[in-house]
Amino acid sequence: MFRTLIIYESTYGSTEEAASAIGRILGPSRCCTTGEFPEDGREFDFFVIGSGVYRGRLHDRITDFIKKNPWLRDKPFAIFSVSLSPDDGRRALSEAEKLLGGAVHSATLGGRMILERLSDGDLEDLRRFSEVAGIEIKDYDLFDISEVIEVALELKEIRDSLMTDIDENELRESIDEFLRSHNTCVLATCHDSRPRATPLEYVYDGESIYVISEGGEKFAGILENSNASVAVYEDYTSMSNLAGMQITGVVEILDEEESERIYNLRGLDTEAMRNLPVDMNVIRISIHKVEFLNSRFREVSAAAKHVLWFKEKV
């Protein structure tokens, strides 16, 4: 299992909220403060460090943790800050990266300042600062969960790129074998914030998945948004026998000439398909990315999950 450890410090809650969301998206993961760092913490595979920015610096406990744990330099890690000023956040991250020798990714996130939540000391410091700077004291809420999600998804791609430790040709052969040995998938599309997941029979030609359909609500999503996801999987029997994949790709509806090729691929009579009482549609999902979880990979790899790009990353 390729595991992620998120280490954070949060005085008023925003950094904790961001760390929790990132952990859920990256999973399998664990979130902890520096004081909760687990005994097996060094054995995690990927690390994310998060901190609020206080008086232009990361939380003292995060800085101390970085200084006391030089082994982090040899681990893949990312770092993020939460603050009211992106410039302050970037400067604070820059100082941390100097201590760590660079990160695979760094990000600044907006934070919150709710006056009634501030400690007496922080509130007094803020009042003194406002008098000198001539800035009005008021509540600020720059925390945006959509920004947190984007950062988490970026980190997921980086993390996934570190997971593949078996030969790409072997991985591709395993993916081809799995897709050819199955014939049922779930196609997920979305129209106007209305998601649709449809179980369908498919055929695979080595590059794309094809579905023959008489129609349905899934086409609302296909016509509006060409991005789609497909799941193909084995029935669950136990944690030691897992096999399934999530496919990301571009979906399109084929014209009549291309559709005939898929009818032949499926072993269907082209003339009979033309003479059906209703029109049939052939959908092609051009595969861009496959995330393949297979417990059998453990026999040849350190991880059960591997990622392969069929198309160049965009």
C-alpha positions in Angstrom: 0.0 0.0 0.0 1.4 3.4 -1.0 0.6 5.6 2.0 0.6 9.4 2.5 1.2 11.2 5.8 -0.1 14.7 6.1 1.6 16.6 8.9 0.1 20.0 9.9 -0.3 22.6 12.5 -3.5 24.7 12.7 -4.3 27.4 15.3 -7.8 28.3 14.2 -8.9 25.4 12.1 -8.4 26.3 8.4 -5.2 24.4 8.0 -6.7 21.4 9.7 -9.7 21.5 7.3 -7.4 21.7 4.3 -5.2 18.9 5.6 -8.2 16.7 6.2 -9.6 17.3 2.7 -6.2 16.6 1.0 -5.9 13.4 3.0 -9.3 12.1 1.9 -8.5 12.8 -1.7 -5.0 11.3 -1.6 -5.9 8.3 0.5 -4.8 5.9 1.8 -3.5 8.5 4.2 -3.2 9.7 7.8 -3.4 13.3 9.1 -1.6 14.3 12.2 -0.1 17.3 14.0 3.6 17.3 14.7 2.9 16.2 18.3 0.9 13.2 17.0 3.6 12.0 14.6 3.3 8.2 14.6 6.1 5.8 15.5 6.1 4.4 12.0 5.8 7.8 10.4 9.1 7.5 8.5 7.8 4.4 6.8 5.1 6.3 4.8 5.8 6.8 1.1 4.7 10.3 0.5 4.5 13.3 2.8 2.5 16.6 2.8 3.4 19.3 5.3 0.8 22.1 5.9 0.8 25.2 8.1 -0.9 28.4 8.7 1.2 31.6 8.4 1.6 33.6 11.5 3.3 37.0 11.4 4.8 36.1 8.1 6.1 32.6 9.1 5.0 29.1 9.3 3.9 27.8 12.6 6.8 27.4 15.0 6.0 23.7 15.6 6.2 23.0 11.9 9.5 24.8 11.5 10.9 22.9 14.6 9.6 19.6 13.1 11.4 20.2 9.8 14.7 21.1 11.6 14.6 18.1 13.8 13.8 15.6 11.0 16.4 15.9 8.3 15.4 12.5 6.9 12.6 14.4 5.2 15.1 15.6 2.6 15.3 12.0 1.3 11.5 11.6 1.0 9.1 12.8 -1.6 7.2 15.6 0.0 4.9 18.5 -0.8 4.2 21.6 1.3 1.3 24.1 1.6 0.5 27.2 3.5 -2.8 28.8 4.6 -2.8 32.6 5.0 -4.6 35.8 4.2 -1.7 37.0 2.0 -0.4 34.8 -0.9 2.9 36.7 -0.8 3.3 35.9 2.9 2.5 32.3 2.2 5.0 32.0 -0.6 7.8 33.6 1.4 7.1 31.3 4.3 7.1 28.2 2.1 10.4 29.4 0.5 12.1 29.5 3.9 10.8 26.0 4.6 11.9 24.6 1.3 15.4 26.0 2.0 15.5 23.9 5.1 14.2 20.8 3.3 16.2 21.2 0.1 13.2 21.6 -2.1 9.7 20.1 -2.5 8.0 18.2 -5.3 5.2 20.7 -5.0 4.3 23.8 -3.0 0.9 25.6 -2.8 -0.5 28.7 -1.1 -4.2 28.6 0.1 -6.4 31.3 1.4 -7.2 31.4 5.1 -9.7 32.8 7.5 -9.6 35.4 10.3 -12.7 35.5 12.5 -12.1 38.1 15.2 -14.2 36.4 17.9 -12.1 33.3 17.5 -8.7 35.1 18.0 -6.9 34.7 21.3 -6.5 37.8 23.4 -2.8 38.0 22.5 -3.4 37.7 18.8 -6.3 40.2 18.9 -4.1 42.7 20.8 -1.2 42.3 18.2 -3.7 42.8 15.4 -5.0 46.0 16.9 -1.5 47.4 17.3 -0.7 46.5 13.8 -3.8 48.1 12.4 -3.1 51.3 14.2 0.4 51.5 12.6 -0.7 50.3 9.2 -4.0 52.1 9.1 -5.9 48.9 8.2 -9.4 48.3 9.3 -9.9 45.3 11.6 -12.6 43.0 10.3 -13.4 39.3 9.6 -11.8 37.8 6.5 -12.7 34.5 4.8 -10.5 33.6 1.9 -10.7 29.9 2.4 -12.0 28.2 -0.8 -12.5 24.4 -0.7 -12.4 24.3 -4.5 -8.8 25.5 -4.3 -8.0 22.9 -1.7 -9.4 20.2 -4.0 -7.4 21.4 -7.0 -4.2 21.3 -4.9 -5.1 17.8 -3.7 -5.7 16.6 -7.2 -2.4 18.0 -8.3 -0.7 16.2 -5.5 -2.5 13.0 -6.4 -1.0 13.1 -9.9 2.5 13.7 -8.5 2.0 11.0 -5.9 0.7 8.5 -8.6 3.7 9.2 -10.7 5.9 7.9 -7.9 3.9 4.7 -7.5 4.7 2.8 -10.6 7.7 0.6 -10.0 7.1 -2.2 -12.5 8.0 -2.2 -16.2 5.5 -0.1 -18.3 5.3 -2.9 -20.9 4.4 -5.4 -18.3 1.8 -3.0 -16.8 0.3 -2.4 -20.3 0.1 -6.1 -20.9 -1.7 -6.6 -17.5 -4.2 -3.8 -18.4 -4.9 -5.2 -21.9 -5.4 -8.7 -20.5 -7.8 -7.4 -17.8 -9.9 -5.3 -20.2 -10.1 -8.2 -22.8 -11.1 -10.7 -20.2 -14.1 -8.5 -19.0 -17.0 -7.2 -21.0 -19.0 -5.0 -18.5 -18.1 -1.5 -17.3 -19.7 1.5 -15.6 -19.6 4.7 -17.6 -19.8 7.9 -15.6 -20.9 11.1 -17.3 -22.2 14.4 -16.1 -24.7 17.0 -17.4 -25.4 20.3 -15.7 -24.2 18.9 -12.3 -26.3 15.8 -12.7 -24.0 12.8 -12.6 -24.9 9.5 -14.3 -23.3 6.1 -13.8 -24.5 3.5 -16.3 -23.5 -0.2 -16.4 -22.8 -1.2 -20.0 -21.4 -4.0 -22.1 -18.2 -3.1 -23.9 -15.6 -4.2 -26.3 -11.9 -3.2 -26.2 -9.5 -2.9 -29.2 -6.3 -2.1 -27.4 -6.6 1.7 -27.4 -10.3 2.4 -26.7 -13.5 1.0 -25.2 -16.6 0.9 -27.3 -20.2 0.7 -26.2 -23.3 0.1 -28.3 -26.4 1.8 -27.0 -29.9 2.6 -28.0 -29.7 5.9 -26.1 -30.5 7.2 -22.6 -29.7 10.0 -20.2 -26.0 9.3 -20.4 -26.0 11.0 -23.8 -26.9 14.3 -22.1 -23.5 14.2 -20.5 -21.7 13.0 -23.5 -23.1 15.7 -25.7 -22.2 18.4 -23.2 -18.9 17.2 -21.8 -16.5 14.9 -23.6 -14.6 13.9 -20.4 -15.7 10.7 -18.9 -14.6 8.0 -16.5 -15.1 4.2 -16.8 -14.8 1.6 -14.1 -14.1 -2.1 -14.7 -13.7 -4.4 -11.8 -13.8 -7.9 -10.3 -16.4 -8.8 -7.7 -15.1 -8.2 -4.2 -14.1 -11.4 -2.3 -11.4 -10.3 0.1 -8.8 -7.5 0.6 -6.1 -9.9 -0.6 -7.9 -10.5 -3.9 -8.7 -7.0 -5.3 -8.7 -6.1 -9.0 -10.3 -3.1 -10.6 -9.4 -0.1 -12.7 -10.6 3.5 -13.1 -10.2 4.8 -16.7 -10.1 8.5 -17.6 -10.7 9.4 -21.3 -12.5 11.3 -23.9 -15.9 10.1 -25.1 -17.5 10.6 -28.5 -20.3 9.2 -30.7 -19.1 7.5 -33.8 -20.5 8.0 -37.3 -22.1 5.2 -39.4 -18.9 4.0 -41.1 -16.9 3.8 -37.9 -19.9 2.2 -36.1 -19.8 -0.7 -38.6 -16.2 -1.5 -37.7 -17.3 -1.9 -34.1 -20.3 -4.1 -35.0 -17.8 -6.3 -36.8 -15.5 -6.2 -33.8 -18.4 -7.4 -31.6 -19.3 -10.1 -34.1 -22.6 -8.5 -35.0 -24.2 -8.5 -38.4 -24.0 -5.0 -39.9 -27.1 -5.4 -42.0 -29.2 -6.7 -39.1 -28.0 -3.7 -37.0 -29.2 -1.3 -39.7 -32.6 -2.9 -39.9 -33.4 -2.6 -36.2 -36.6 -0.6 -35.5 -34.6 2.0 -33.5 -31.4 3.8 -34.1 -28.3 2.5 -32.4 -25.4 4.6 -31.2 -21.7 3.6 -30.8 -19.7 5.3 -28.1 -16.0 5.4 -28.1 -14.0 6.1 -24.9 -10.5 7.0 -26.0 -8.4 5.9 -23.0 -6.0 8.6 -21.6 -5.2 7.2 -18.2 -5.6 4.0 -16.3 -5.4 3.6 -12.5 -5.2 -0.1 -11.9 -5.5 -1.7 -8.5 -4.6 -5.3 -8.5 -3.4 -7.2 -5.4 -1.4 -9.6 -7.6 1.0 -6.7 -8.3 2.4 -7.2 -4.8 4.1 -10.3 -6.2 6.3 -8.2 -8.4 6.0 -4.7 -7.0 6.0 -2.7 -3.8 2.5 -1.3 -4.6 -0.8 -2.8 -5.5 -1.9 0.2 -7.5 -0.2 1.5 -10.6 -1.0 4.3 -13.1 -0.4 4.2 -16.8 -0.9 7.1 -19.3 -2.1 5.8 -22.7 -2.0 9.4 -24.1 0.5 12.2 -23.3 -0.5 14.2 -20.2 -2.4 17.3 -20.9 
